[in-house]
Amino acid sequence: MSHQGEILQETIKSSGISITRIVDELGITRPTMYRKFKDKELDYNFVKRIGEIIGHDFSQDFTHAQQADLSFNVTSVSKSVNNVSEQPVVSRTAVTVSSDPDSLKQLMVLQQKYIALLEDYNELLLKVYGPK
């Protein structure tokens, strides 16, 4: 049985829409997209956005068990900030995301920008320090 990334890849391939167009509209890089194809579980909003781009409804492509895995997971993050003034630990907790389409769209755009920034940072590190 194919996992979600493989299903996504095959559906995109059969749509005839180029990966370049999709990654441009998502604001991510091609390597990120190809890594997504290897993922067994994908974020619901990511799959939904690709469905909108290629004009495909993925709700019928995944089994019920796979659809249950299509979730938006927000985890608790805790960050310790220590400097000369000995600031206290800043703790951030999970955020509940409303089902408002505009807020979900904004969150998805921010997520894609963050991923693109991390990829650019990694490329810069490779240029400066070279591969290990």
Backbone as numpy.savetxt, mean C-alpha at the origin, in Angstrom:
# Nx Ny Nz CAx CAy CAz Cx Cy Cz
-4.09 -22.81 -5.59 -4.93 -21.63 -5.59 -4.04 -20.38 -5.59
-4.40 -19.40 -6.38 -3.64 -18.15 -6.47 -3.91 -17.29 -5.24
-2.88 -16.56 -4.82 -3.09 -15.64 -3.72 -3.47 -14.27 -4.29
-3.80 -13.33 -3.42 -4.35 -12.05 -3.83 -3.44 -11.28 -4.78
-2.13 -11.27 -4.52 -1.20 -10.57 -5.39 -1.19 -11.15 -6.80
-1.23 -12.47 -6.89 -1.26 -13.12 -8.21 -2.56 -12.83 -8.95
-3.67 -12.84 -8.22 -4.96 -12.53 -8.83 -4.94 -11.10 -9.36
-4.41 -10.20 -8.57 -4.31 -8.79 -8.98 -3.47 -8.67 -10.24
-2.32 -9.33 -10.26 -1.42 -9.27 -11.42 -2.11 -9.79 -12.68
-2.76 -10.94 -12.59 -3.44 -11.52 -13.75 -4.57 -10.63 -14.25
-5.31 -10.04 -13.33 -6.42 -9.18 -13.73 -5.90 -7.92 -14.42
-4.82 -7.35 -13.90 -4.22 -6.18 -14.54 -3.72 -6.55 -15.93
-3.06 -7.69 -16.03 -2.53 -8.14 -17.31 -3.65 -8.31 -18.34
-4.75 -8.91 -17.91 -5.85 -9.15 -18.85 -6.65 -7.88 -19.16
-6.48 -6.83 -18.34 -7.21 -5.59 -18.59 -6.65 -4.81 -19.77
-5.37 -5.04 -20.07 -4.73 -4.32 -21.17 -4.22 -2.95 -20.77
-4.41 -2.56 -19.51 -3.92 -1.26 -19.04 -2.50 -1.45 -18.53
-1.63 -0.53 -18.92 -0.20 -0.69 -18.60 0.07 -0.47 -17.11
1.08 -1.16 -16.65 1.53 -1.01 -15.27 1.97 0.44 -15.05
2.60 1.03 -16.06 3.08 2.41 -15.96 1.92 3.35 -15.64
0.83 3.19 -16.35 -0.34 4.05 -16.10 -0.87 3.84 -14.69
-0.94 2.60 -14.26 -1.48 2.29 -12.93 -0.60 2.88 -11.84
0.72 2.67 -11.94 1.60 3.19 -10.89 1.62 4.72 -10.89
1.48 5.32 -12.06 1.41 6.78 -12.12 0.18 7.30 -11.40
-0.95 6.65 -11.63 -2.19 7.09 -10.99 -2.18 6.81 -9.49
-1.49 5.74 -9.07 -1.41 5.42 -7.64 -0.34 6.24 -6.94
0.62 6.76 -7.70 1.71 7.51 -7.09 2.76 6.62 -6.46
2.94 5.42 -7.02 3.95 4.50 -6.50 4.91 4.15 -7.64
5.94 3.39 -7.33 6.90 2.99 -8.35 6.58 1.58 -8.85
7.16 1.25 -10.00 6.95 -0.08 -10.56 7.45 -1.18 -9.61
8.65 -1.00 -8.99 9.10 -2.05 -8.06 8.11 -2.29 -6.92
7.47 -1.23 -6.44 6.47 -1.40 -5.38 5.31 -2.24 -5.88
4.87 -1.96 -7.10 3.76 -2.71 -7.67 4.13 -4.19 -7.82
5.34 -4.45 -8.29 5.75 -5.84 -8.46 5.89 -6.55 -7.11
6.26 -5.82 -6.07 6.29 -6.42 -4.73 4.88 -6.75 -4.26
3.92 -5.91 -4.62 2.52 -6.17 -4.26 2.03 -7.46 -4.91
2.49 -7.74 -6.12 2.08 -8.96 -6.81 2.55 -10.21 -6.05
3.57 -10.08 -5.23 4.09 -11.22 -4.47 3.38 -11.38 -3.12
2.61 -10.35 -2.71 1.93 -10.39 -1.42 0.75 -11.35 -1.45
0.64 -12.16 -0.41 -0.50 -13.08 -0.33 -1.76 -12.35 0.09
-1.61 -11.29 0.88 -2.75 -10.51 1.34 -2.51 -9.05 0.98
-3.55 -8.39 0.48 -3.43 -7.00 0.05 -4.41 -6.13 0.82
-4.09 -4.85 0.90 -4.95 -3.87 1.53 -6.18 -3.65 0.66
-7.35 -3.64 1.28 -8.62 -3.48 0.56 -8.63 -2.21 -0.29
-8.21 -1.09 0.30 -8.25 0.18 -0.43 -7.32 0.17 -1.64
-6.20 -0.50 -1.52 -5.26 -0.60 -2.64 -5.91 -1.37 -3.80
-6.51 -2.51 -3.48 -7.18 -3.32 -4.49 -8.34 -2.56 -5.11
-9.11 -1.88 -4.27 -10.26 -1.12 -4.75 -9.81 -0.01 -5.71
-8.73 0.67 -5.36 -8.22 1.77 -6.20 -7.77 1.23 -7.56
-7.09 0.11 -7.57 -6.67 -0.49 -8.84 -7.90 -0.90 -9.64
-8.90 -1.43 -8.98 -10.14 -1.78 -9.65 -10.78 -0.58 -10.32
-10.73 0.56 -9.65 -11.27 1.79 -10.23 -10.47 2.21 -11.47
-9.16 2.05 -11.41 -8.30 2.45 -12.52 -8.53 1.57 -13.74
-8.63 0.26 -13.52 -8.76 -0.65 -14.67 -10.20 -0.99 -14.99
-11.14 -0.48 -14.19 -12.56 -0.75 -14.45 -12.95 -2.18 -14.14
-12.51 -2.68 -12.97 -12.77 -4.07 -12.61 -13.23 -4.14 -11.16
-14.22 -4.97 -10.89 -14.71 -5.20 -9.54 -14.07 -6.48 -9.00
-13.18 -6.34 -8.03 -12.45 -7.48 -7.49 -13.25 -8.29 -6.48
-14.46 -7.83 -6.14 -15.21 -8.52 -5.09 -15.53 -9.97 -5.46
-15.60 -10.28 -6.74 -15.90 -11.65 -7.16 -14.64 -12.49 -7.39
-13.47 -11.85 -7.39 -12.23 -12.55 -7.70 -11.60 -13.26 -6.51
-11.94 -12.83 -5.31 -11.34 -13.43 -4.13 -12.36 -14.32 -3.44
-11.89 -15.42 -2.85 -12.79 -16.28 -2.08 -13.23 -15.53 -0.84
-14.24 -16.02 -0.15 -14.71 -15.34 1.05 -13.60 -15.24 2.09
-12.78 -16.26 2.20 -11.66 -16.22 3.16 -10.67 -15.14 2.75
-10.39 -15.02 1.45 -9.48 -13.99 0.99 -10.07 -12.61 1.17
-11.38 -12.46 0.96 -12.02 -11.17 1.15 -11.93 -10.73 2.60
-12.00 -11.67 3.52 -11.88 -11.33 4.93 -10.49 -10.79 5.24
-9.49 -11.24 4.46 -8.13 -10.76 4.67 -7.90 -9.38 4.07
-8.78 -8.95 3.18 -8.66 -7.62 2.59 -9.12 -6.60 3.62
-8.21 -6.19 4.45 -8.59 -5.28 5.52 -7.58 -4.15 5.63
-8.01 -3.09 6.25 -7.12 -1.97 6.49 -6.68 -2.06 7.93
-5.42 -2.38 8.13 -4.92 -2.58 9.48 -4.11 -1.36 9.91
-4.50 -0.78 11.04 -3.75 0.31 11.65 -3.22 -0.22 12.96
-1.91 -0.20 13.11 -1.33 -0.75 14.32 -0.84 0.36 15.23
-0.69 0.01 16.46 -0.21 0.97 17.45 1.28 1.21 17.24
1.67 2.47 17.29 3.06 2.83 17.10 3.50 3.60 18.32
4.63 3.21 18.88 5.14 4.01 19.97 6.53 4.46 19.63
6.79 5.72 19.90 8.04 6.34 19.50 8.65 7.01 20.71
9.88 6.70 20.95 10.58 7.32 22.06 11.41 8.48 21.52
11.23 9.64 22.12 11.97 10.83 21.70 12.87 11.22 22.86
14.16 11.09 22.66 15.11 11.46 23.70 16.14 12.40 23.11
16.31 13.52 23.75 17.39 14.43 23.36 17.93 15.08 24.62
18.64 16.17 24.47 19.29 16.80 25.61 18.28 17.20 26.68
17.09 17.62 26.30 16.09 18.07 27.27 15.32 16.91 27.90
15.64 15.66 27.49 14.98 14.47 28.03 13.46 14.56 27.94
12.96 14.65 26.72 11.51 14.71 26.52 10.90 13.36 26.85
9.64 13.36 27.30 8.99 12.08 27.63 8.69 11.27 26.37
8.36 9.99 26.58 8.02 9.10 25.49 6.67 9.51 24.90
6.64 9.59 23.57 5.40 9.91 22.88 4.78 8.60 22.43
3.54 8.36 22.82 2.87 7.11 22.46 1.70 7.42 21.54
1.62 6.66 20.46 0.52 6.83 19.51 -0.25 5.53 19.45
-1.54 5.63 19.43 -2.37 4.44 19.43 -3.10 4.28 18.10
-3.75 3.16 17.95 -4.46 2.86 16.72 -5.57 3.88 16.48
-5.79 4.17 15.21 -6.81 5.13 14.81 -7.91 4.38 14.08
-9.13 4.68 14.42 -10.25 4.08 13.70 -10.54 4.94 12.49
-10.56 4.31 11.32 -10.78 5.02 10.07 -12.26 4.95 9.75
-12.86 6.13 9.51 -14.28 6.15 9.16 -14.47 5.61 7.75
-15.70 5.29 7.42 -15.97 4.75 6.09 -16.23 5.85 5.08
-15.97 7.11 5.45 -16.14 8.23 4.53 -15.19 8.07 3.35
-15.72 8.01 2.13 -14.87 7.78 0.96 -13.78 8.84 0.78
-14.08 10.10 1.12 -13.08 11.15 0.96 -11.91 10.96 1.90
-12.19 10.61 3.16 -11.10 10.42 4.11 -10.28 9.19 3.75
-10.94 8.14 3.25 -10.21 6.95 2.83 -9.33 7.26 1.63
-9.85 8.06 0.72 -9.07 8.44 -0.47 -7.86 9.26 -0.06
-8.05 10.20 0.85 -6.94 11.03 1.33 -5.90 10.17 2.03
-6.36 9.23 2.83 -5.44 8.34 3.54 -4.64 7.49 2.55
-5.30 7.01 1.51 -4.62 6.20 0.50 -3.57 7.02 -0.24
-3.91 8.27 -0.56 -2.95 9.14 -1.24 -1.74 9.37 -0.35
-1.97 9.64 0.92 -0.85 9.84 1.85 0.00 8.58 1.98
-0.65 7.43 2.03 0.08 6.17 2.13 0.98 5.97 0.91
0.46 6.24 -0.26 1.23 6.06 -1.48 2.40 7.04 -1.54
2.17 8.27 -1.10 3.26 9.26 -1.06 4.34 8.82 -0.09
3.93 8.28 1.05 4.88 7.81 2.05 5.72 6.65 1.50
5.07 5.73 0.82 5.78 4.60 0.22 6.77 5.08 -0.83
6.35 6.02 -1.66 7.24 6.57 -2.69 8.43 7.27 -2.04
8.19 8.00 -0.96 9.27 8.68 -0.25 10.27 7.66 0.32
9.76 6.59 0.92 10.64 5.55 1.46 11.47 4.89 0.36
10.85 4.65 -0.80 11.59 4.04 -1.90 12.68 4.98 -2.42
12.36 6.27 -2.52 13.37 7.25 -2.94 14.52 7.31 -1.93
14.18 7.25 -0.66 15.19 7.27 0.40 16.10 6.04 0.29
15.51 4.87 0.06 16.30 3.64 -0.09 17.23 3.72 -1.30
16.72 4.27 -2.41 17.55 4.43 -3.60 18.71 5.37 -3.32
18.45 6.45 -2.59 19.50 7.40 -2.23 20.55 6.73 -1.35
20.09 5.93 -0.39 21.04 5.21 0.47 21.92 4.27 -0.35
21.33 3.60 -1.32 22.10 2.69 -2.19 23.14 3.47 -3.00
22.76 4.66 -3.48 23.70 5.47 -4.25 24.85 5.95 -3.39
24.53 6.35 -2.16 25.55 6.91 -1.27 26.44 5.82 -0.69
25.85 4.75 -0.18 26.60 3.72 0.52 26.82 2.47 -0.29
26.15 2.32 -1.39 26.32 1.13 -2.23 25.67 -0.09 -1.64
25.54 -1.14 -2.44 24.93 -2.37 -1.93 25.85 -3.06 -0.93
25.26 -3.84 -0.04 26.06 -4.54 0.98 26.74 -5.74 0.40
